[in-house]
C-alpha cells in the first residue's frame, strides 16, 4: 500500500458526519475509506489521498459539519506509519486483513 495522507473529521451526530463526508469527496480527489461510531453520538469519517487533497478535503468537511451540526475535531496525518493501518475502520487489529461490517473474524 502506498502511504498516503490520512484525514479525519469527527462530529457529534450522524447528519454532520454525512455532510462532512459528502463535502470531502466533492472538494478534493480523496478516497472515503470509512467511518467509526465512537459512542455518545460521535462519528469519525476517514479519507485518504495526497497531502494537499486531504488537507483541502478535511477543511471542506469541517466547514460543512460546522454548518449542520457539531464539529468535534479535524486532523491530517501526512504520512502515517504502516501499522496505523491496523486500527482504521474495516481492519482486524490482530490480522490487518479487511473485515466486513457485521462479520466476526475467526480466531
Wavefront OBJ file of the C-alpha trace (Angstrom):
o trace
v 0.000 0.000 0.000
v 1.220 3.477 -0.815
v 1.416 5.534 2.338
v -0.855 8.452 1.615
v -2.117 11.115 3.948
v -4.924 10.197 6.315
v -7.611 12.744 7.132
v -10.155 12.522 9.939
v -13.197 14.638 10.739
v -15.070 13.877 13.949
v -18.600 15.135 14.560
v -21.270 14.801 17.162
v -24.268 13.493 15.269
v -24.715 11.431 12.139
v -26.085 14.213 9.915
v -22.950 16.292 10.411
v -20.813 13.254 9.593
v -22.688 12.561 6.353
v -22.483 16.223 5.367
v -18.734 16.226 6.104
v -18.175 13.046 4.071
v -20.095 14.479 1.120
v -18.177 17.752 1.223
v -14.802 15.988 1.494
v -15.226 13.771 -1.561
v -16.644 16.671 -3.596
v -13.900 19.125 -2.596
v -10.825 17.087 -3.481
v -9.566 13.902 -5.075
v -9.682 11.717 -1.948
v -10.976 8.247 -1.164
v -13.560 7.868 1.566
v -12.184 4.897 3.497
v -14.659 4.561 6.307
v -16.452 5.759 9.364
v -16.236 4.876 13.010
v -19.017 5.215 15.549
v -17.294 6.192 18.783
v -20.350 6.251 21.032
v -22.461 9.011 22.591
v -23.265 10.270 19.094
v -19.656 10.769 17.980
v -18.771 9.716 14.428
v -15.359 9.945 12.746
v -15.050 9.986 8.950
v -11.750 8.889 7.351
v -10.341 9.892 3.954
v -7.083 9.126 2.195
v -5.182 10.763 -0.651
v -2.215 13.019 -1.301
v -1.437 15.543 1.424
v -2.798 18.614 -0.355
v -6.031 16.896 -1.344
v -6.603 15.514 2.146
v -5.986 18.937 3.707
v -8.462 20.571 1.300
v -10.989 17.790 1.902
v -10.812 17.973 5.695
v -11.123 21.769 5.595
v -14.272 21.435 3.476
v -15.622 18.622 5.638
v -15.054 20.580 8.826
v -16.849 23.636 7.434
v -19.783 21.514 6.271
v -20.089 19.697 9.597
v -19.950 23.000 11.462
v -22.857 24.346 9.359
v -25.280 21.490 10.116
v -24.070 20.002 13.372
v -21.302 19.946 15.902
v -17.684 19.630 14.750
v -15.515 17.954 17.378
v -12.102 17.528 15.776
v -10.183 17.586 12.478
v -6.752 16.094 11.883
v -4.464 15.179 8.972
v -1.551 12.745 9.278
v 0.701 13.374 6.242
v 2.484 10.013 6.151
v 1.013 7.628 8.716
v 3.162 4.732 9.865
v 2.218 1.458 8.165
v 0.980 -0.016 11.462
v -1.638 2.738 11.776
v -3.492 0.868 9.016
v -4.319 -1.829 11.576
v -6.549 0.485 13.622
v -8.505 2.017 10.743
v -12.152 1.041 10.113
v -12.677 -2.218 8.260
v -9.477 -3.795 9.514
v -8.990 -6.514 12.066
v -6.381 -5.282 14.530
v -4.976 -8.767 15.065
v -4.608 -9.753 11.407
v -4.565 -6.496 9.455
v -6.970 -8.082 6.938
v -10.188 -6.470 5.824
v -13.241 -7.369 7.859
v -16.728 -6.656 6.548
v -19.211 -4.904 8.784
v -21.370 -7.333 10.702
v -18.941 -10.247 10.447
v -16.659 -11.580 13.094
v -13.071 -12.521 12.417
v -12.125 -16.140 13.024
v -9.609 -16.776 15.766
l 1 2 3 4 5 6 7 8 9 10 11 12 13 14 15 16 17 18 19 20 21 22 23 24 25 26 27 28 29 30 31 32 33 34 35 36 37 38 39 40 41 42 43 44 45 46 47 48 49 50 51 52 53 54 55 56 57 58 59 60 61 62 63 64 65 66 67 68 69 70 71 72 73 74 75 76 77 78 79 80 81 82 83 84 85 86 87 88 89 90 91 92 93 94 95 96 97 98 99 100 101 102 103 104 105 106 107
